[in-house]
Amino acid sequence: ALTAPFLILAPDGVLAFVAYHQQRGLQLESVASGALMIGRLAGLTDLSAAQSHGAIHLVTAAGEAIKGWLIIALVASMALITFCASRRFRRAGGRDGATLVAFALAAVLVFMVTNRVLSPQYLAWLLPFTPFLRRGQAVAAVAAFALTIFIFPFHYESLIRMEPLAILALNGRNVVLVGLTLSLLLRTGRPPEFDNGHHHTGDEMT
């Protein structure tokens, strides 16, 4: 209701940020970019890096097609999370706060790993959830933080030059994030992912 007058009177101005981000390519640190750079190491793809829209992006002929598939993956994953969350909360009568945290984290991770941009500061979004993670997942989150710091600021120039060590570190970080995402998505129909360190017989996940 608050934004409706602005959308009616000046839609171009209000939605300018949407058009700006639609023009962006595959940012260097995204999951898709990491996979493409692995392909370059194997001699399967021809890539270069260029600065635009305030960041470093990959220049590749497959960029537009990949961006289209990323949008499909994002929408499908968010729809799955919404469906599973709705089913869980109907069963729990809306009283399962731990499950709410789990689904919120799953939504944040899906947005990160299916996005064409994955800037280092995006990892800060995970910090509020980390204390509620199970031990293995918390270790994975810390590993993602450490690898992100290793890449930026210490080896970012190496990544721009697409040197093997930097590419492997980036893909290691991205694999950890994708694995953490899948561990939540695959368990959305099961008991809560978070238990605050307590063990609940019959309810705990293995």
N, C-alpha and C positions, 0 to 999 in steps of 0.2 A: 504493500500500500504506500509506503514512504517513497519508494523508488519509481512508482508508476508515473507520476507527473514528469519526472526527468526523462524517462524512457519515451514518453509521448512527445515532449517538447524538443528534446535534443538527443535522440537515440544514438546518433553517430558519436557524440561526445562521451556519453555514458558508457558505450560499448567499445570505445577506442582500444582499450587494453585487450579485448578479445581479438580484434583484428591484428594487433601487434604480435600477439603470441601465435596466431595462425601462420604468420609469415616466418616464424622461427624454424630453423632446421633441426638436425639432431645434435644436441649439445654434446661436447666431447666426453662427458662423464656418464652419460645415460647408459642404461643396460644395452640398448640397441647399438649404440656407438661402440661399446666395449666388444660386443660380439663381432661387429664389422672389422674392428682393428685386429682381432684374432684371425679373421679371414685374411687380412692383409699380411700378417706374419706368415701365414701358410701359403701366400702367393695366390690367393683366390679372388681378392678384390683389389681395386685401385682406388685409393683414398687420398685426400689432402685435407688440411685444416685451415680454416679462415675465420677471422673475427667478424662478427655481425651481431646486432641487437645486444651489445654489451657483453658478449661471451664468445668463446671459441666453439665453432661448430664444424662438423664433418661435411666435406663436399663429396657427394657420391651420387651417381645416377639413380640409385635405388632409393634415395631419400624420401621422395614423395610417396612411393608405394609403402615404405615402412611406416611412415607417419599415419597413413590410413589404417594399417593393421593395428597400430598401437591404440588408436581411438576405439576400434572394435574391441580390443582386449580390455581396455579400461571400462567401457560401458558394460560388457558382459560380466566382468569380475565384480563391479559395483552392484549389478543386478543380482548376482549370486549372493553377495554379502547381505543385501537388503532382504532377499527372500529367506535366507537361513536365519537372520536375526529376528525377523518377524515371527517365524515359526517357533524359535526358541523362547521369545518373550511371551508368546501366547501360552506356551506350556508352563512357563515360570510365573505367569501372572504379573509380569513387569517388575519382579522383585529381585532379579539377578544382576546386581551391580557389577560383579566380576565379569560376567559375560558381556555386558555393555562395554567395558574396557577392552576386552578381547576383540570385539567386532570393530570398535573405533580404531584400534591399532591395525587391524587387517585392512581397513579402508585407507588409512594413511599409507601403509606399505604398498598397497595396490596402486595408489596414485603415484607413488615414487617410482616403482619399477616399470610401470607402463607409460611413463611420461617421456616426452622427447627431451626433457631437461632434468638433470639430477645434480644440482649444485651442491657443494659441500655443506652449506648452511641448512639444507633440507634434513640432514641427520639430526639437527636439534629438535625436530618434531618428535623423534623417538624418545628423547630424554624423559619426558613425564611418565612414559609407560614402562621404562626399564625396571624400576623397583618392583613392579608387579609381575614381571616375567618369571617363568620357571627357570631353574638354574641353567640348563642347557641353552635356552633361548637368550638369557641374559649374557652368557658368554659369547653367543653369536653377535648380539648387539654391540658388545664391547669390541669384538674383533672388527666389526664394521666401522666403528668410530676410529679405531687405531689405524686401519688401512686408509680411511679417508684422510686422516692427518698426514700419513706417510705420503699420500699423493699430493695433497694441497696443504701447506705451501711447498713442501720440500722437493717434490719431483714433478711438479706441474709442467715445467719447461720440457722435461724428458717426455712427458705424455704428449705434449704438443708435437714433439719431434717423432712421436710414435716409436719410442725405444722399447725393447721387449720387457725389461723389468717393470717399467711403469704400466705397460699394457696388462701384464700379468697381475700386478697389484690391483689395478682397477677392476679387472674381471673377477679376482678373488673377492673383493668387496661386494661387487654386484651379485655374485653367486650366493654369498652369505645373506644378502637382503632378499633375494628371490627364494632361497630356502626357508627363511623365516616367514615370508609371506605364504608359501605353500603349506607350511606347518600349521598355520592358522586357518587357511581356506579349507584344507582337507579335514579339519576337525570341527567345523562349524556346527555340525549336527550332533556332536557328542558333548559330554559334560564340560564345564568351564575350563578354559585353558589356564586360568590364574587361580592360585589358591593361597597367595600371601605367605607361602612357606608352610602351611598347615596340610596335613594329610587327612583326606576324607575317605573312609572305607567305602568302596562301591562307587564313589564319585570321582576319584582321582584319575587323571589320564596317564596312560603309560607311554 
